[in-house]
């Protein structure tokens, strides 16, 4: 076996994603993931509680990207302006070079109902965290919950567009467009024919 090297969790995550994409999530074991990078199953479980976590590890950093944007918003910013700030910093968490990885990861999730459920749970947890941050900014309920759900809905729609085959726009541009669509929808103006 290989001696300890820096970046072990990242190596295990890359190996897991590759195996999940080629062999299937259910068909791949934690031991096989570890062995593919010259490590033991025990080492795998030092870093991840189960093989799902190889796909979902780092959720705290993901949430922090949104929260960092909220913190940059001026104290007197409207809730929708804070939403825009959160989306801007979260989009930076997904640079264009990360798109192939994100596409592969999503294809693995799309093929497994349990992983789809885990992804939904991740987004629900994010919405709860963001609602708390909106409340801390003085936004009352139900507006705090609506704003948090708006962030996650706009992000989810933009992310789905960003990983489509043939899409090459930056995620921030797509998120801006989706948020503009929402603003048009809520303004009472007729939606442009698409």
C-alpha positions as MATLAB code, in Angstrom:
seq = 'XXXXXXXXXXXXXXXXXXXXXXXXXXXXXXXXXXXXXXXXXXXXXXXXXXXXXXXXXXXXXXXXXXXXXXXXXXXXXXXXXXXXXXXXXXXXXXXXXXXXXXXXXXXXXXXXXXXXXXXXXXXXXXXXXXXXXXXXXXXXXXXXXXXXXXXXXXXXXXXXXXXXXXXXXXXXXXXXXXXXXXXXXXXXXXXXXX';
ca = [
       0.000    0.000    0.000;
       0.988    3.597   -0.621;
       2.239    5.649    2.305;
       0.245    8.680    3.417;
       0.136   11.500    0.884;
      -1.496   14.904    1.200;
      -4.895   15.287   -0.410;
      -6.150   11.825    0.503;
      -9.843   12.821    0.760;
      -9.691   14.526   -2.640;
      -7.985   11.495   -4.223;
     -10.648    9.225   -2.767;
     -13.425   11.527   -4.009;
     -12.021   11.579   -7.558;
     -11.632    7.800   -7.561;
     -15.144    7.303   -6.188;
     -16.704    9.553   -8.811;
     -14.854    7.786  -11.613;
     -15.914    4.348  -10.366;
     -19.503    5.430   -9.715;
     -19.703    6.858  -13.242;
     -18.255    3.798  -14.951;
     -19.500    0.923  -12.784;
     -22.477    2.383  -10.948;
     -22.907    3.602   -7.388;
     -24.439    0.398   -5.996;
     -21.877   -1.788   -7.735;
     -18.872    0.042   -6.272;
     -17.590   -0.692   -2.768;
     -15.612    1.520   -0.419;
     -12.811   -1.045   -0.525;
     -12.629   -0.793   -4.331;
     -12.494    2.990   -4.155;
      -9.625    2.873   -1.675;
      -7.758    0.160   -3.593;
      -7.998    2.149   -6.829;
      -5.738    4.814   -5.302;
      -3.510    2.390   -3.385;
      -5.156    2.794    0.027;
      -7.012    0.541    2.439;
     -10.722    0.444    3.146;
      -9.869    1.510    6.693;
      -8.280    4.683    5.302;
     -11.439    5.365    3.302;
     -13.534    5.192    6.476;
     -11.175    7.558    8.279;
     -12.284   10.231    5.824;
     -15.875    9.293    4.964;
     -18.642    7.663    7.000;
     -19.924    5.850    3.900;
     -19.459    5.901    0.138;
     -22.258    8.472   -0.346;
     -20.185   10.983    1.585;
     -17.497   10.752   -1.089;
     -20.041   12.552   -3.307;
     -21.402   14.933   -0.669;
     -18.312   15.788    1.376;
     -17.738   19.539    1.600;
     -21.330   20.644    2.132;
     -20.148   23.146    4.756;
     -17.943   24.914    2.195;
     -20.849   24.911   -0.268;
     -23.140   26.592    2.281;
     -20.385   29.011    3.268;
     -20.162   30.231   -0.331;
     -23.773   31.440   -0.120;
     -23.351   32.878    3.373;
     -20.233   34.796    2.323;
     -22.284   36.546   -0.340;
     -24.966   37.453    2.141;
     -22.296   38.992    4.367;
     -21.095   41.226    1.520;
     -24.549   42.731    1.050;
     -24.947   46.204    2.593;
     -26.965   46.240    5.835;
     -29.809   48.135    4.144;
     -29.991   45.808    1.108;
     -33.403   44.402    0.245;
     -33.918   40.661    0.609;
     -33.794   40.194   -3.180;
     -30.500   42.130   -3.320;
     -29.118   39.792   -0.644;
     -30.344   36.844   -2.735;
     -28.343   38.213   -5.692;
     -25.204   38.561   -3.548;
     -25.535   34.990   -2.257;
     -25.942   33.657   -5.789;
     -22.933   35.598   -7.023;
     -20.512   34.133   -4.480;
     -22.010   30.657   -4.734;
     -21.526   30.772   -8.500;
     -17.839   31.513   -7.953;
     -17.657   28.189   -6.080;
     -18.265   26.552   -9.481;
     -15.663   27.855  -11.949;
     -15.913   26.669  -15.551;
     -13.140   24.107  -15.086;
     -15.342   22.359  -12.512;
     -18.177   21.833  -15.005;
     -17.072   18.364  -16.290;
     -16.798   17.109  -12.698;
     -20.214   18.555  -11.855;
     -21.778   16.963  -14.935;
     -20.376   13.560  -14.029;
     -21.401   13.889  -10.386;
     -24.951   14.862  -11.375;
     -25.209   11.938  -13.789;
     -24.301    9.572  -10.938;
     -26.919   11.184   -8.685;
     -29.570   11.107  -11.419;
     -29.194    7.317  -11.760;
     -29.768    6.569   -8.058;
     -32.938    7.470   -6.118;
     -31.157    7.347   -2.734;
     -28.561    9.835   -3.992;
     -31.313   12.053   -5.391;
     -32.897   12.069   -1.947;
     -29.542   12.938   -0.349;
     -29.120   15.836   -2.815;
     -32.595   17.139   -1.950;
     -31.695   16.915    1.733;
     -28.507   18.905    1.064;
     -30.512   21.678   -0.596;
     -33.160   21.673    2.161;
     -30.417   21.995    4.771;
     -28.944   24.877    2.797;
     -32.332   26.626    2.696;
     -32.697   26.238    6.469;
     -29.214   27.688    7.019;
     -29.900   30.606    4.693;
     -33.275   31.335    6.318;
     -31.463   31.650    9.644;
     -28.967   34.047    8.065;
     -31.795   36.153    6.612;
     -33.425   36.279   10.054;
     -30.092   37.368   11.554;
     -30.136   40.254    9.056;
     -33.526   41.309   10.441;
     -35.726   39.769    7.754;
     -38.893   38.445    9.398;
     -40.866   35.353    8.512;
     -42.213   34.293    6.132;
     -39.948   36.600    4.069;
     -36.756   35.003    5.452;
     -37.930   31.542    4.418;
     -39.122   32.787    1.024;
     -35.779   34.491    0.374;
     -33.838   31.366    1.363;
     -36.007   29.168   -0.842;
     -35.542   31.679   -3.659;
     -31.765   31.354   -3.400;
     -31.899   27.573   -3.572;
     -34.500   27.494   -6.363;
     -32.664   29.995   -8.560;
     -29.363   28.252   -7.904;
     -30.843   24.823   -8.685;
     -32.339   25.977  -11.987;
     -29.145   27.803  -12.976;
     -26.964   24.828  -12.022;
     -29.107   22.455  -14.090;
     -28.678   24.744  -17.104;
     -24.933   25.158  -16.434;
     -24.247   21.401  -16.589;
     -26.276   20.787  -19.768;
     -24.332   19.468  -22.726;
     -23.245   22.303  -24.965;
     -23.670   25.006  -22.289;
     -20.623   27.238  -21.975;
     -21.854   30.339  -20.138;
     -20.455   30.904  -16.636;
     -22.763   29.869  -13.811;
     -22.909   33.474  -12.536;
     -24.332   34.651  -15.876;
     -26.945   31.907  -15.900;
     -27.911   32.638  -12.272;
     -28.292   36.336  -13.153;
     -30.585   35.413  -16.049;
     -32.708   33.093  -13.884;
     -32.994   35.742  -11.169;
     -34.021   38.300  -13.807;
     -36.743   35.875  -14.958;
     -37.967   35.621  -11.376;
     -38.016   39.388  -11.005;
     -40.061   39.668  -14.205;
     -42.413   36.964  -12.978;
     -43.007   38.694   -9.645;
     -43.272   42.195  -11.091;
     -46.598   41.454  -12.700;
     -45.229   42.252  -16.139;
     -46.042   39.812  -18.909;
     -43.275   37.288  -19.455;
     -41.475   37.616  -22.785;
     -42.362   34.920  -25.298;
     -39.580   32.374  -25.317;
];
